[in-house]
Amino acid sequence: MATTEPAIAAEPVAGKEYDAATKEDPNSHDQHADDAPEDLGLPHSAADGLIKKPFGTPIEGSTPQPLPELTPDQSKKYNEVFTAVSGWTSVPTSSAKGAAETPLTDDERMFLTRECLIRYLRATKWNVADAVKRLRATLVWRREYIGDKLTPDYISIENETGKQLIMGYDLEGRPCLYLLPSRQNTDKSPRQLEHLVYMLERVIDLMPAGQESLALVVNFNETKSGQNASVSQAKQTLDILQNHYPERLGRALVINIPWIISGFLKIITPFIDPVTVKKLKFNEDLRNHVPPAQLLKPTGGDVEFEYDHASYWPALTKLTQRHQKAYRDRWIKAGKKIGESELYLRAGTDKSQFAAETELEQKVEKLDVKDPEPAAAAAAAAAAEAS
């Protein structure tokens, strides 16, 4: 049976987005049901003493805010994008002109969630054609740039000094990605940018149900000349973030900015989308954004942290792999469909975006099709029940 997207009037939001479809409150479900078990020995807060591994979950009170509901016009445009991408069977293997196309993979279908399509629509100011074009371009970029190359072993050397850390969650449940330029340990190379992309992917793995953005914490303390990204690297980074991770930056908290960095920021600001610029916060008290119990001491928090690559890197890898497996298992269980709900995939609700449709398909399959008239009547009854 062909997959069709049910008409929708509201964007999925934590707390109410699936009430009409699932008849349940996502906030009543354990949002961390699929989080890593305690056998990884992960800390929870500063109260756990000297910290050497990433925090496994947000602390109590770090709660995602509901996303704005879609207007009728936005719902219509979402359905148009959904219909377009649902028809994709293949994409080019590269961005080169005339590149051959190969079938869409399961990973690529799983990437095209309902919320993903909405993020691209928001980023393109609800222009359907632009959103579809950019989604396809991102799939091609992911084939070229990420593929099977960005593995924990390949990236490991870049993080040996802990210059990037995924540690804790902000007050709205956004996982925090720390950038610490003073710990730069490698010469400028493509792998430095690949390192950032790898960490962005891992941050996304750790987003709790109902949250779709991250908090970036940049601490320039003790940063020396030559340790910062070049203007070229900065432009590449902005291009990747704006084109392939739209609407993923919830806030950027930048502290201890030296005068040379202030000048650098003035140079690159014109290249930053105005919406993103509004998310930048400079030299603010980070305790107003991140719970002190999950905020590192050098940035004003209570967490005593010591980076030990042999402890941190394997723990982060195992934690994110478990999140990936739980996410994938739920996607497979629900029928491996484009347009699946991230709230469901992150265990914020027990029912898939397509739960009613799947139940109807199962009922129809059980009908005795040898006698078409009773079968048709039973199918109609099943459809009425599902609606």
N, C-alpha and C positions, 0 to 999 in steps of 0.2 A: 504494500500500500504506500502511495507517495506521501512524503512528509509535508504537511502544511502548517504554517504558523498561525495559531489562533489570533483573532483580533485582540489588540491590547490597547488599554487606555492609560496605563501608567508604567513608568520605568521601575524595574525591580529596586526596591529599597529595603534596607533592614527594618523589620518591624511591621511592614504592611504590604510589601510588593507582591506577595503571592497569596494574600488572603483570599482573593476571589477564586483563584485556581485551585488552591490546596486546602482551603478551609482550615488553615492552622496559622498560628502566630510564630514566625521564625524566631522571635526573641525568646520563646519558651523552649527552644531546642538548644542543646549544648553546642555552642559555636566551636568548641575546641575538641569535639568528640573524636576527630581523626588526628589530633596532634600526637607528636611523638610520645611514647610511654616513658615512664621514669627510668627505664633501664639505660637510657643514654646519659643519665646523671646530669641533666641540665638544671641550671639554677633558675630561680623565679624572680628574685629581687636582691637588692643590696644586703638584705638580712642574711643571705647565704654566705657571707664572708668574702674572701678573695675570689673574684670571678675570673675564670679562664675560658669559659665556653659561652655560646650565645644563650640568651633567655629563650625558653621553649614556648611561652605564651604571654599575652598581655597580662598586666595585673588587673585586679578588680577595679572597675571604674573607667578603664580605657575602652570606650564604646564608640563604634562607628556612628556617624550622624546619618540620618535618612537622606537619601538623594532626592532631588526634586522630581516630582511626577511629570510624566510626559503629557503634553497637550494633545488633543485629538490630531492636530496636524503633524506633530512629531511622531505620534504612534503610526500614522499613515506612512510617513517617510521611513520609519524603522521597518515596517512590513515590506516596503519596496526594496530596501537594501537586503533584507533577509531573503526575499525571493530571488534577487540577483545572485547572491553568493551561494545560495542553495543549489543553483544551477551549474556551479563550477565543477568540472570533473578533472581538470588539469590546469597547471600553471607553468610558465617558463622556468627552465632550470637556472637561468641567469638573467641579468638585466641587459645583456648584449642584444643588439638588434638581430632579429631572426632566430633567437635561441629556441631550441626544441622544447616542447612541453612534455611533461610527464604527469601521471595521475596524482591527484591530491592525496596526501598521506593521512593516516588517522591523526597524527599529531597536528597537522594543519587544520583538519576538520574540528578537532578539539579546541584549537586556538580561537576559532570563530564562534565565540560564545555570544549570547544575547547582549551582555554588557559590553563586550568588545565592539560589536557593531555600533552600539550607542555611543561609545567613546569616540569613534571615528566620525560619527555624525556631529557630535558636539564640537569636535576639533575643526570640522569643515563648515561650521555654522549651519548645519542641517541641509547641506547640499548633497543630495542623494548621489549624483554622478561623481562628485569629488570623493565622497566617502568610499564608494565602490572602487574607484580607481586607486585610492590610497591603500585600501585593504589588500588589493591584489599586489600592489607594489611592495607592501610589507611582507607578504608571503614569499615573494621572490627574494627580497633582501634577507629574510631569515634563512632561506636555502643557501644563499651565497655566504653570508656573514657568520651565521651560527652553525647550521648543519650539525655534523657530528664532531666538529673541531673543538668547541669550547668545553672541554672536560675539566674536572677538578684537578687532574694531574697536570694538564697543560697550563692551567692558570696558576697553580700553586706557587710557583716561584715569584709571581708578582705580589703575592700577599704574605710573603715570609716575614715581613716586618709589621704586618697589621695596618697597612696604610689605608685599607678599606675594611670597615667592620659593620656587620649587621648585628645590632645590639638593641634589644628592647623595642617598645612601642610608645607612640605619643599618646596624648590624652584622648584621641579619637581612634585609637587602635591601628594607626599606621605603623608598619615596621620602620625602624630607623636605620638608615644607611649612613655611616660616618665616613667622611673623606678627610684624611689626615696627611696633607702634603708634606709635612716635615719628616714623615717616615718613608719618603720616596727611596726606593732601593734599586731601581733599574734605569738604564738609559732609555731615552725616548724611542719608542718603537710601536708598530701596530698592536702589539700585544697589550700595551698599556690601556688602550681604548677597549680592546676585547675584554680585558679584566673588568672594566666598568660595566660592560654589557652583561658579562657573566653574573656579576653581583646584582644587577638590576633584575635578572631572571630569577635569582635566588630570593630576592626580596619579595617578588611577586608570588613565589611559591609559598611564602610564609604569611601572606595576607589573610587575616581572619574573615569569616563570613560577613558580608555586608560592607567590607572595605575594599576599595579598588585603587588606592593611591598610597604613596610612600612619603615619609618625611626624610629629607636630605639634611644632614648636619655636617657643615664644613667648618673645621677649626684650623685657622691659619697660624696658630701659636707656634713660634719657633721655626716657622718656614723660612728657608734661605733662598737666595737668588738661584734660579735654575731648577728648583724643586717643583715649580708650578707648571701647569700645562702651557704649551705655546698657544698663540692666537689660532694657529691652524688646527691644533688639537681641540681647542675650545669650540671652534666652528663645527668641526666634525661631530663633537659630542652633542651640540645643540641640534644639529641636523638629525642625528639618530633619535634623540629624545622627542623632538617635535614631530618627526615623520613616522616613527615606528613605535613610540611609547606615548601616544597622545593621552592627555588627561591622567597620566600616571603620577605626576608630581603634585602631591597635596600641599606641601610647603617646603621651602628651603631655608634653613636656619644657618646663617653665616656669622661667625664670630672671630674676634681677634684679627681684624682686617688691617694689615700694614698699608702704608701709603702707596707702595708700588702695586699692591693688589687693587687698591681703589682705582688707580689709573687703568689697570687691566680690565676691571669691570666696566668702566666707562667705554672702553673700546668695544667690548663684546655686547653690551646692552642693546644697541640698535638691532642686533641680529636675533634678539629674544622676543618671542611673541608677547604682546602686551598683557595677555591673560596670565602668562607665566611670570612676568615681572611683578605682578601684584602678589604673587605667592612668596616672593623673596623677603626675608626678614633679616635685617642687619644689626648685629651687636645687641640683640634683645636678651632678656633673662630667659634662658631655655627652660627654667623650672615652670614657666608659664605655659609651656608647650608640651613638655615631656615629664611624666611623673618622676620625681627625684629618686625613687626606689629603682628605676630602670634607666637613669641618666648617669653617664660617666662623670667622675669627679672633675676631670680637667675642663668639662663644659658646664660645671655648676651643680652636678648631681651628687648622689650619695654612693654610687657604685665604685668600689675599689676594684679596678680591672688591671690584669697583667696579661699582655699578649704572649701566648705560647703557641706557636704555629702547630706543634705536634698535638696539642690538645684541641685548639679552636677549629682548625681546618677539617679534621675528620668528623668532629661533632656537627659542624655546619653542614657538611656533605651528607651525613646520615639523616640529620633532621629534615633537610629539604627533600631528600630522596623519599622519605616516608610520606611527606606531604604530597609529593608528585604521584606516588603510588595510590594513595587514598583518593586523590582527585581523579586519576585515570580510571580506577576501579569503579567509581560512581558514574563516570561518563559512559563506560562500557555497559554497566548494569542498566542504565537508562536508555540504551539503544544507539549510542555513538552518533548522536545527531548534531548537526550544525545548529546554532542558536540555543544551545542548552544554557541553563541558568547557572551563573557562578555561585549564587547563594546555595543552590543545591549541591554543586560540585565541592563547595567548601564546608558542607555539612551544616549549613544554616537552616535547612529544612529537609524533611524526609522525602519530599515529593519532587520529582523532576518537573521542568517546565512543560514537558510533554506527557505528564502522567495520565491525564484523561484520554489523550489520543492513544497511548500505548495500551491502556486498559480496554479501549474499544477494539483495537486490533486483535487483542488476545481473545476477546469474546467472539468476534467474527470468525476467527480461525477455528473455534470450537463448534461452529454451526455445521449442521448436516447439509452440504451443498447439493446432494443428490435430488432433493426436492426444492426447487428454486423459490416457490411461493412462500412456504414456511420460513425458509432461510432469509428471504427478504424481509419478512415481517419481524423476525427475531433480530435482524441487523438494525432495523428501524427502532425497535424497542431498546436495544443496547445503546444506540446513539442518543436516544432521548434520556436514558438513564445517566449517560456520561455527561450530558450537558446540564 
